[in-house]
Amino acid sequence: MIQQTLSQLKELRLSGMANALAQQLEQPNTYDGLSFEERLQLLIDSEAQDRENRKQQRLMKAAKFKLSAHAQDIDYLHPRGLKQSLMASLLHCEWINKGQNLLITGPCGSGKTYLACALGKTACLKGYSVKYYRISRLMLELNQAKADGSYSKALQTLAKLDCLIIDDWGLEPLTAAQRNDLMEIMDDRHGNTSTLIMSQLPTDQWYQSIGDNTLADAILDRLMHNAHRIKLKGESMRKMQSELTDGEHLA
C-alpha cells in the first residue's frame, strides 16, 4: 500500500511530498506522536519547498550567467567606489519589482560583471526571470531570429524577462539594424520590466556610441530616466589579484 502511494505521488509529480512521506516512514519515532493534520502539513510544506527549489534552479539555468557570483562574496574593501548601502538596497530586488533599470559603469576589471551576476542570481532566488547577454551575442541571436522567422517571438521572450542583463554596452559600433533592434527591446520593456546594463564607457558617452541621434534619444530616454547607477573606479581587480598570485608564487 505504501509503495503504491509513493509511486502515485511521483506519477502526479509530487516528488517533494513523496520524499517527505518516505522520511516519515523511515523515522517513526520522530513522527508517530504527531496528529494526522500535522503530518499532512509537513508533507505539503515539503512539496511547496521542493517546487520552490526546482523553480530557482530552472531560473538560474535559463539565466546563463557568465560568472558563478554570490552576493555574500562581493568585495566592499577594494577602493572602487562601491557603496554597500546601495548594494544592500538593490539586493532586495525592489527595483526589479518596480520595473526600474540599473546602469553599472567602470573600467575593465572593476567587477561590473560579477556584481551584475550576483544581483541576477539573487533575483532568481526570489523568483524573478533573468537572462544574461553580451550585447554582441544578443544582436547575433536577433539577427538569426530574423533569418528563421522567429524575430517577433524572440522580442516577446525578451520583453517578458523580469530582468535583462546586457554586458559590454558600447564596446563595438552598432549597425543601423542593431540600433533598431535595441529600440524595439527598450520600448517593449520600458516601465514594465528591468534592464541592467554594464559598460566601460561612462553614461555621458553612450549617446555618441549608439551612432544615430534620433534613436539614441529614444533608446536612452527609455533606459535612463528611472535608472539606478553604480559608477566604479580604480585599478583592475583582476590585475591586482594576478599580481598577488605572482607574489605568492615567488614567495
Secondary structure, DSSP 8 states (H G I E B T S, - for coil): -HHHHHHHHHHTT-HHHHHHHHHHHH-HHHHTTS-HHHHHHHHHHHHHHHHHHHHHHHHHHHHT-SS---GGG---SSSS---HHHHHHHTTTHHHHTT-EEEEE--TTSSHHHHHHHHHHHHHHTT--EEEEEHHHHHHHHHHHHHHT-HHHHHHHHHH-SEEEEESTTSS---HHHHHHHHHHHHHHTTTSEEEEEESS-GGGHHHHH--HHHHHHHHHHHHTTEEEEE--SS-HHHHHHHHHHHHHH-
